[in-house]
Amino acid sequence: MNPILLDFPDSFETPRLFVRAPRAGDGAAVYDAIRKSLPELKPWMPFAREMPEEEHVEINVRQAQADFILRNDLRMHIFHKETGKFVGSTGLHRMNWQAKRFEIGYWRSSEFAGQGYMTEALNGLIDFARGHIKAKRLEICCDSMNTKSRKMAERLGFQLEAVLQSDDLSNDLSEHRDTCMYSRIF
């Protein structure tokens, strides 16, 4: 079946969070979170190599909304239930719909660091992937030097499956880096 014909929700909730597909107008909140978190994001996230213009962030959000509908990429935005504040982003990327394999990506605003929000959101995303799209394999890939991301994968029950040597460049493009590939099979 063509993935565009798959029907599944565009949102889910956890005890403290509302997680949903991007919507036009989210750009301002995403931009603000990137601006506040740039030093923390810059070593790891390609979109944070330099501070993007707010208009480009909104364009990116609208493209992500279209990609979600077309099932090309399933980015989701994370919001705090009580305050409505943008917490971060997660989603299922680089998917193989036939094999039901998806890579999880994530980042959060520095404002919400150390409060367990990302762990909560990712556990919700794993449940969403298993329950609604019948995922058989989930992956988390990260720079081997990104210890926070590696610890997150382990906390979520993912197993280190491979270390791909000199697989990529550091985010500043200055040196080769290894990529850690974690997986969880269902």
The 8 nearest C-alpha neighbors of each residue, nearest first, counted from 0:
[[1, 2, 4, 5, 3, 97, 96, 6],
 [0, 2, 3, 4, 5, 96, 70, 97],
 [3, 1, 5, 4, 70, 0, 96, 69],
 [4, 2, 69, 1, 70, 5, 68, 6],
 [5, 3, 2, 1, 6, 0, 69, 70],
 [6, 4, 2, 3, 7, 1, 0, 70],
 [5, 7, 4, 8, 3, 131, 2, 132],
 [6, 8, 131, 5, 9, 132, 10, 127],
 [9, 7, 10, 6, 11, 131, 19, 127],
 [8, 10, 20, 19, 7, 11, 75, 67],
 [11, 9, 19, 18, 8, 20, 12, 17],
 [10, 12, 18, 17, 19, 13, 9, 127],
 [13, 11, 17, 16, 18, 14, 10, 123],
 [12, 14, 16, 15, 123, 17, 119, 120],
 [13, 15, 16, 12, 119, 80, 17, 120],
 [16, 14, 13, 80, 79, 17, 81, 12],
 [17, 15, 79, 80, 13, 78, 12, 14],
 [16, 18, 12, 78, 80, 77, 11, 79],
 [19, 17, 77, 11, 10, 76, 12, 78],
 [20, 18, 10, 75, 76, 9, 21, 11],
 [19, 21, 75, 9, 76, 74, 10, 64],
 [22, 20, 64, 75, 76, 60, 63, 19],
 [23, 21, 25, 64, 24, 20, 61, 60],
 [22, 24, 61, 25, 60, 21, 57, 26],
 [23, 25, 26, 22, 27, 57, 60, 61],
 [26, 24, 23, 28, 27, 22, 29, 60],
 [25, 27, 57, 29, 56, 24, 28, 30],
 [26, 28, 30, 29, 25, 31, 53, 24],
 [29, 27, 31, 30, 26, 25, 85, 32],
 [30, 28, 26, 32, 31, 27, 33, 25],
 [29, 31, 27, 33, 28, 32, 53, 26],
 [30, 32, 34, 28, 29, 33, 27, 35],
 [31, 33, 108, 29, 35, 34, 30, 36],
 [32, 34, 36, 30, 37, 31, 35, 29],
 [35, 33, 31, 32, 37, 36, 30, 50],
 [34, 36, 32, 33, 37, 31, 109, 108],
 [37, 35, 33, 109, 39, 34, 108, 38],
 [36, 38, 40, 34, 39, 33, 41, 35],
 [39, 37, 41, 40, 36, 42, 35, 47],
 [38, 40, 37, 36, 41, 42, 109, 43],
 [41, 39, 37, 44, 38, 43, 42, 47],
 [40, 42, 47, 48, 38, 43, 37, 44],
 [43, 41, 170, 40, 44, 39, 171, 169],
 [44, 42, 41, 170, 40, 45, 145, 142],
 [43, 45, 47, 46, 40, 41, 42, 170],
 [46, 44, 47, 48, 170, 43, 41, 42],
 [45, 47, 44, 48, 49, 51, 50, 41],
 [48, 46, 41, 49, 45, 44, 50, 40],
 [49, 47, 41, 45, 46, 171, 50, 44],
 [50, 48, 47, 51, 46, 41, 37, 45],
 [49, 51, 47, 52, 34, 48, 37, 33],
 [52, 50, 49, 53, 55, 56, 47, 46],
 [51, 53, 55, 54, 56, 50, 30, 57],
 [52, 54, 56, 55, 30, 51, 57, 27],
 [53, 55, 57, 56, 52, 58, 26, 51],
 [56, 54, 58, 52, 57, 53, 59, 51],
 [55, 57, 59, 53, 26, 54, 58, 30],
 [58, 56, 26, 60, 54, 59, 55, 61],
 [57, 59, 55, 61, 56, 60, 62, 54],
 [58, 60, 56, 62, 57, 61, 55, 63],
 [61, 59, 57, 63, 62, 58, 26, 21],
 [62, 60, 64, 58, 63, 23, 59, 57],
 [61, 63, 59, 65, 64, 60, 66, 58],
 [64, 62, 66, 60, 61, 65, 67, 59],
 [65, 63, 61, 21, 67, 62, 66, 22],
 [66, 64, 62, 68, 63, 67, 69, 61],
 [65, 67, 63, 71, 69, 72, 68, 64],
 [68, 66, 73, 70, 64, 65, 69, 72],
 [67, 69, 65, 70, 66, 64, 3, 71],
 [68, 70, 66, 3, 67, 71, 65, 2],
 [71, 69, 67, 68, 72, 3, 66, 2],
 [72, 70, 66, 69, 67, 73, 68, 94],
 [73, 71, 92, 66, 67, 70, 74, 91],
 [72, 74, 67, 91, 90, 92, 75, 70],
 [75, 73, 90, 89, 72, 20, 91, 63],
 [74, 76, 20, 19, 90, 89, 88, 21],
 [77, 75, 88, 19, 18, 21, 20, 87],
 [76, 78, 18, 87, 86, 88, 17, 85],
 [79, 77, 85, 17, 86, 84, 83, 16],
 [78, 80, 16, 83, 84, 82, 81, 15],
 [81, 79, 16, 83, 15, 17, 82, 78],
 [82, 80, 79, 83, 15, 84, 16, 78],
 [81, 83, 84, 79, 80, 78, 85, 16],
 [82, 84, 79, 80, 78, 81, 85, 17],
 [85, 83, 79, 82, 78, 86, 28, 80],
 [84, 86, 78, 87, 77, 28, 79, 83],
 [87, 85, 78, 77, 108, 107, 84, 79],
 [88, 86, 107, 77, 108, 106, 85, 76],
 [87, 89, 76, 105, 106, 77, 75, 107],
 [90, 88, 105, 75, 104, 74, 76, 106],
 [89, 91, 74, 75, 73, 104, 103, 92],
 [90, 92, 103, 73, 102, 101, 74, 72],
 [91, 93, 102, 72, 94, 101, 103, 73],
 [94, 92, 102, 101, 95, 72, 91, 71],
 [93, 95, 101, 92, 100, 96, 102, 91],
 [94, 96, 100, 98, 97, 99, 101, 93],
 [95, 97, 99, 98, 94, 100, 2, 101],
 [98, 96, 99, 95, 100, 0, 94, 2],
 [97, 99, 100, 95, 96, 135, 136, 134],
 [100, 98, 96, 134, 135, 97, 95, 136],
 [101, 99, 136, 95, 98, 94, 137, 135],
 [102, 100, 94, 137, 91, 92, 93, 138],
 [101, 103, 138, 92, 91, 137, 139, 93],
 [104, 102, 91, 139, 90, 138, 92, 101],
 [103, 105, 89, 90, 102, 91, 139, 92],
 [106, 104, 89, 88, 90, 103, 107, 87],
 [107, 105, 88, 87, 89, 108, 104, 40],
 [108, 106, 87, 86, 88, 109, 105, 117],
 [107, 109, 32, 110, 87, 86, 36, 111],
 [110, 108, 36, 112, 111, 107, 35, 39],
 [109, 111, 108, 112, 35, 36, 86, 32],
 [112, 110, 109, 108, 114, 86, 113, 107],
 [113, 111, 109, 114, 110, 108, 107, 115],
 [112, 114, 115, 111, 116, 109, 117, 110],
 [113, 115, 116, 112, 111, 117, 118, 119],
 [116, 114, 118, 117, 113, 119, 112, 111],
 [117, 115, 119, 118, 114, 120, 111, 16],
 [116, 118, 120, 119, 115, 121, 107, 106],
 [117, 119, 121, 115, 116, 120, 122, 151],
 [120, 118, 116, 122, 117, 121, 115, 123],
 [121, 119, 117, 123, 122, 118, 116, 124],
 [122, 120, 124, 123, 118, 119, 117, 125],
 [121, 123, 125, 119, 124, 120, 118, 126],
 [122, 124, 120, 126, 121, 125, 127, 13],
 [125, 123, 121, 127, 126, 122, 128, 120],
 [124, 126, 128, 122, 127, 123, 121, 129],
 [125, 127, 123, 129, 124, 128, 130, 122],
 [128, 126, 124, 130, 125, 129, 131, 123],
 [129, 127, 125, 132, 134, 126, 130, 131],
 [130, 128, 133, 134, 126, 127, 131, 132],
 [129, 131, 127, 133, 128, 126, 132, 134],
 [130, 132, 127, 128, 133, 7, 129, 8],
 [131, 133, 128, 134, 129, 130, 7, 127],
 [132, 134, 129, 130, 131, 128, 135, 99],
 [135, 133, 99, 129, 128, 132, 136, 100],
 [134, 136, 185, 99, 184, 100, 133, 137],
 [137, 135, 184, 100, 134, 183, 185, 99],
 [136, 138, 101, 183, 182, 102, 100, 184],
 [139, 137, 182, 102, 181, 103, 101, 140],
 [138, 140, 181, 103, 102, 180, 182, 141],
 [141, 139, 180, 179, 181, 138, 178, 142],
 [142, 140, 179, 178, 143, 139, 145, 148],
 [141, 143, 178, 145, 144, 177, 179, 176],
 [144, 142, 178, 179, 177, 145, 141, 176],
 [143, 145, 142, 146, 177, 176, 141, 149],
 [146, 144, 142, 148, 143, 147, 149, 141],
 [145, 147, 149, 148, 144, 150, 143, 142],
 [148, 146, 150, 149, 145, 151, 152, 144],
 [147, 149, 151, 150, 146, 145, 152, 141],
 [148, 150, 146, 152, 151, 147, 145, 153],
 [151, 149, 153, 147, 148, 152, 154, 146],
 [150, 152, 148, 154, 149, 153, 147, 155],
 [153, 151, 155, 149, 157, 150, 154, 148],
 [152, 154, 150, 156, 157, 155, 151, 149],
 [155, 153, 151, 156, 152, 150, 157, 118],
 [156, 154, 152, 153, 157, 151, 122, 118],
 [157, 155, 153, 154, 158, 152, 183, 182],
 [158, 156, 183, 182, 153, 152, 181, 155],
 [159, 157, 181, 182, 160, 183, 156, 153],
 [160, 158, 181, 161, 180, 182, 157, 179],
 [159, 161, 181, 180, 158, 182, 162, 179],
 [162, 160, 180, 159, 179, 163, 181, 178],
 [161, 163, 179, 178, 164, 180, 177, 160],
 [162, 164, 178, 166, 177, 161, 179, 165],
 [163, 165, 177, 166, 162, 178, 176, 167],
 [166, 164, 177, 176, 175, 167, 163, 178],
 [167, 165, 164, 177, 163, 178, 176, 175],
 [168, 166, 176, 165, 175, 177, 169, 178],
 [167, 169, 175, 172, 176, 174, 170, 173],
 [168, 170, 172, 171, 174, 176, 175, 173],
 [169, 171, 172, 43, 42, 45, 168, 44],
 [170, 172, 169, 173, 48, 42, 168, 174],
 [173, 171, 169, 168, 170, 174, 175, 167],
 [172, 174, 171, 169, 168, 175, 170, 176],
 [175, 173, 168, 169, 172, 176, 171, 167],
 [174, 176, 168, 165, 167, 169, 177, 166],
 [177, 175, 165, 168, 167, 169, 166, 174],
 [176, 178, 164, 165, 166, 163, 143, 142],
 [177, 179, 142, 163, 143, 141, 162, 166],
 [180, 178, 162, 141, 143, 140, 161, 142],
 [181, 179, 140, 161, 160, 139, 159, 162],
 [180, 182, 159, 139, 158, 160, 138, 157],
 [183, 181, 138, 157, 158, 137, 139, 160],
 [182, 184, 157, 137, 136, 158, 138, 185],
 [183, 185, 136, 135, 182, 137, 134, 157],
 [184, 135, 136, 183, 134, 129, 137, 133]]
